[in-house]
Amino acid sequence: MKIRCPRCKGGAELAPGFASVSCPGCGLEMSYGEYVRHVAHSDAAYSDILGDYAGSTGGQSSGTLDEWDEQG
């Protein structure tokens, strides 16, 4: 699946199963969890995606950006 690269803003690829994110344009390689944290920190408008992401983790609370940083 194509997504926006957080580094170069080009087209990045989200691996099947949300395993990783890679960008052929700039060489970015990171896990999807790292991608979510990066996007949430770089644009406050997207900080609520942490709740959506954590909502699919078996009922675990989404927490704050600081709590997510401690987990990562």
C-alpha positions as CSV (number, residue, x, y, z in Angstrom):
1,M,0.0,0.0,0.0
2,K,1.3,3.5,-0.9
3,I,1.6,6.0,1.9
4,R,3.3,9.4,2.3
5,C,7.0,9.3,3.3
6,P,7.5,11.3,6.5
7,R,11.0,12.2,5.5
8,C,10.9,13.2,1.8
9,K,7.1,13.5,1.4
10,G,7.3,11.1,-1.6
11,G,5.6,7.8,-2.0
12,A,6.5,5.2,0.6
13,E,5.4,1.6,0.7
14,L,3.5,0.1,3.7
15,A,4.3,-3.7,3.8
16,P,1.4,-6.2,4.0
17,G,0.3,-6.8,7.6
18,F,1.6,-3.3,8.6
19,A,5.0,-4.7,9.3
20,S,7.2,-1.9,8.0
21,V,7.4,1.3,6.0
22,S,10.0,1.8,3.3
23,C,10.7,4.6,0.8
24,P,12.7,3.9,-2.3
25,G,13.2,7.7,-2.9
26,C,15.1,8.4,0.3
27,G,15.9,5.0,1.7
28,L,13.7,5.3,4.8
29,E,13.1,2.0,6.6
30,M,11.1,1.8,9.8
31,S,8.5,-0.2,11.6
32,Y,4.9,0.9,11.3
33,G,4.9,1.7,15.0
34,E,7.9,4.0,14.5
35,Y,6.1,5.6,11.5
36,V,3.0,6.3,13.6
37,R,5.1,7.9,16.4
38,H,7.1,10.0,13.8
39,V,3.9,11.3,12.1
40,A,2.2,12.1,15.4
41,H,5.2,14.0,16.7
42,S,5.8,15.9,13.5
43,D,2.2,17.2,13.0
44,A,0.0,17.8,16.0
45,A,-3.1,17.4,13.8
46,Y,-2.3,13.7,13.5
47,S,-1.6,13.0,17.2
48,D,-5.0,11.4,17.6
49,I,-3.9,8.5,15.3
50,L,-2.1,7.0,18.3
51,G,-5.5,6.3,19.7
52,D,-6.6,4.6,16.5
53,Y,-3.4,2.6,16.3
54,A,-3.6,1.5,20.0
55,G,-7.3,0.7,19.6
56,S,-6.4,-2.3,17.6
57,T,-3.9,-3.7,20.1
58,G,-6.3,-5.7,22.3
59,G,-7.9,-2.9,24.3
60,Q,-4.6,-1.4,25.5
61,S,-5.1,2.3,26.2
62,S,-3.6,4.7,23.7
63,G,-1.7,6.8,26.2
64,T,0.0,10.1,25.5
65,L,2.9,10.9,23.1
66,D,5.3,10.7,26.1
67,E,4.0,7.3,27.1
68,W,4.4,6.0,23.5
69,D,8.0,7.3,23.5
70,E,8.8,5.4,26.7
71,Q,7.5,2.2,25.1
72,G,9.4,2.6,21.9
